[in-house]
Amino acid sequence: MKIAVVALGKIGLPLAVQFADANPTHEVVGVDVSQRVVDTVNRGEEPFPGEAHLAEKLAELVPAGRLRATTDYGDAIPGADAVVLVVPLFVDETTGQPDFGWMDGATRSLAEHLTPGTLVSYETTLPVGTTRTRWKPMIEEISGLTEGAPGDQGFHLVFSPERVLTGRVFADLRKYPKLVGGLSEEGTRRAIEFYEAVLDFDERPDLATPNGVWDLGSAEAAEMAKLAETTYRDVNIGLANQFARFADTAGIDVHRVIEASNSQPYSHIHTPGIAVGGHCIPVYPRLYLSTDGDASVVRTAREANAAMPEYAVARAESLLGSLAGLRVVVLGASYRGKVKETAFSGVFATVEALRARGAEVLVHDPMYTDEELTGFGWTPYRWTPGTPGEAVDVAIVQADHPEYAELSADDLPGLRLLLDGRRVTDPARFTGVPRLTIGGGEPVTA
């Protein structure tokens, strides 16, 4: 097969590599708007760090001629058996509405060069109904082809959501069923045939239906399945955060409560924390809300989770009386540990809440250089494991980087309060320093 992958980001590039690696006779072409990304891929190098096995696979597949990249849709799309699109969809932070700008542009470009018989699969998470009501008419109008029509008159359109986590994409592709929802029986059949040819699946005895490619029956069902699985997590975390806030007022350690509750097989309460970040959990509930305005549970949970950085800073303020003039270091710019990514990270709201209270704010992250942190408008905090950092009054753990699990009071001279928003630090390392956690009840002083 000739396979085109549109957008070589942290999901698209591993997908292109997976497709090329599946069969030595496949020709895989990746399309990206960034010349830097294209040039890096064509050198057989990874354009971003942190994805397991990506570097070695690129070093093997690109020199062998099984994978290449281009900025030219006219090179990648014509004659393709399948086009897989993983272009980012953004959400307006003020209105909560999806911004289709990049996806519209990519769709128009691929439609201009689409040839008959091609399977087009969207993997970017979408509001329910987008594949049928937005992409189908747009592609038909520009290409002159008809979705589902036979022979040289048509193309096939499906939705098949990506369900992987950056850093472990190749493992997740094997682990989770590949969901497919088509607009026609033939399109669905083609999509199942395609994904079965490029993916392998682990055995999953825990599933009632064998692991593999699953037909969801319609594009809308596949779109909703992806939104539902991620929105569930946001709502669950919102509930956990609600429990945590109550536990703080009642002097209860909510983590012991959650552990006890989850020992019963029908309880699956998630972990509370200072923030919910990333490209998925804070974003996809808003996509769901864009088509289901009556989803009050979803809206309330999203608002509750977005308020957690302010809640954490307010707790620190309540213990110290005032944060005005205090030096506060926020530990972690990333939205989660071991990932160099600030998408919807809690760092932004945490810094804003601290500055609003007159604190002098510094930010540390082991994955970012001082120059990169400065570029965000922050003052970098200089600390490396084993060497004491600058004097600070308060430290707030915002991301669960493994380096922070080794922190001690000696690393943070002058520390008056540690607020561990991820519960990763060891209380025994902070003798004499009050330590707060989200839902930990009373502050702990070892």
Residue, then its C-alpha position, 0 to 999 in steps of 0.5 A: m500500500k501507499i499510505a499518507v499520514v497528515a501531520l507528523g506530531k507526537i501521534g502522527l509520526p509514530l503512526a507513520v512509523q508503525f505503518a512503515d514497519a508493518n510491511p516492507t512493501h508499504e510506501v509511507v509518506g508523512v506530510d507536515v507544514s513544518q520544514r524543520v520536522v520534515d528535514t529531521v524525519n528525512r535524516g532518520e532522526e526524531p524531531f521531539p524526544g521522549e517517545a519509546h523506540l521512535a529514534e531506533k525505528l526512524a534510523e532503520l526505516v528512513p534509510a531503507g526508503r520505507l518512510r519519508a516526509t514532505t510538505d507537499y500534499g501533491d506528492a503524498i496524497p495522489g495514488a494513496d490507498a489510505v490517508v490518515l489525518v492526525v492534525p491538531l484540533f484546538v479549543d478556544e479557552t474562552t468560549g470552549q468551542p472547537d477551532f477547526g482552522w488547522m484541520d480545515g486547511a489540511t482537509r482542503s489540501l488533501a481534498e485537492h489532491l485526492t484520487p478515486g478509491t482512497l480511504v480517508s481516516y480521521e484519527t483526531t478526536l472530534p465532536v460527534g457528527t463532525t466526520r459526516t457533517r463537516w469533512k464529508p461535504m468539504i471533501e466532496e465539494i473540493s475533490g469532485l468525488t462522492e463518499g461511498a461511490p464505487g470505482d473512479q467516482g468515489f472515496h471512503l471516509v471513516f473516523s478511527p480515534e487515536r487512543v494512545l498516550t505519548g511516550r508509549v504509542f507503540a505499546d498502546l497501539r497493541k494494547y487497545p482495540k482500534l475503533v472504526g466508524g464508517l459512513s458506508e458499509e464498504g468504507t467500514r470494510r476497507a478501514i477494518e482491512f487497512y488497520e488489520a494490515v498495519l496493526d498487531f494486537d496483544e491478547r486481552p482476556d479481560l475483554a468480552t470481544p477479542n482485541g483487534v479492530w472493532d466496528l462501532g457501527s457509525a462514525e458518530a458512535a466512534e466519535m462519541a466513544k473517544l469523547a466518552e472514555t476521556t470525559y469519564r476520566d475528567v468527571n472521575i477526577g472532578l469527583a476525586n477532587q471534590f472528595a479531597r476538598f471535603a477531606d481537607t476541611a474534615g481532617i481526613d486523608v482522602h488517599r486512604v479513603i480512596e484506597a479503601s473504596n477501590s478495594q471493592p471491585y465496583s469503585h474506581i475513584h481516580t487520584p485528586g491533584i493540583a491540576v488536570g492538563g494535557h491535550c486530552i482530558p481538559v479538552y475533550p469534555r469541551l468537545y463533548l459539551s459543544t454538542d451536548g449542552d445539557a451535560s451538566v455533570v460534565r460541565t461541573a467537573r470541568e469547572a471543578n478541575a480547572a479551579m484546583p490550582e487556585y484552591a491549592v494556592a489558597r490553602a498555602e495562603s491560609l496557612l501562612g497568612s499571606l503570600a505577598g513578598l514570599r519567594v515561591v517556586v513552582l516545581g514542574a512546568s509540564y502537565r505531567g511527569k516525564v513529558k516535555e509538554t505544557a498543554f493546559s498545564g496547571v503551571f499557568a493558573t498556579v503562577e497566575a494565582l501566586r502573582a495575584r497574591g503578590a508572591e515572587v514566583l520562580v518555576h523549575d522543570p528538569m526537562y526545560t532549559d532556563e531559556e525555555l522557561t524564560g520564554f514563557g515569561w517565568t523566572p527560572y529556579r536553579w536546582t539540580p539533584g544533590t545541590p541545594g537550590e536558591a532560598v525559597d519560602v514555599a515550594i509547590v509540586q505541580a508535575d510529578h517528575p521523578e526528580y521531585a520524589e527525591l527532594s528534601a528540605d536541604d534542597l530548598p533552603g529556607l523552606r517554610l511550607l511544601l505543598d505537594g500537589r501530586r503527592v510524590t515527595d517523602p514526608a520524612r525528607f522534610t523534617g520540621v517543614p509543614r507538608l500539604t497534599i491535596g486531600g491530605g487533611e491537616p498539614v503534616t510535619a515530620 
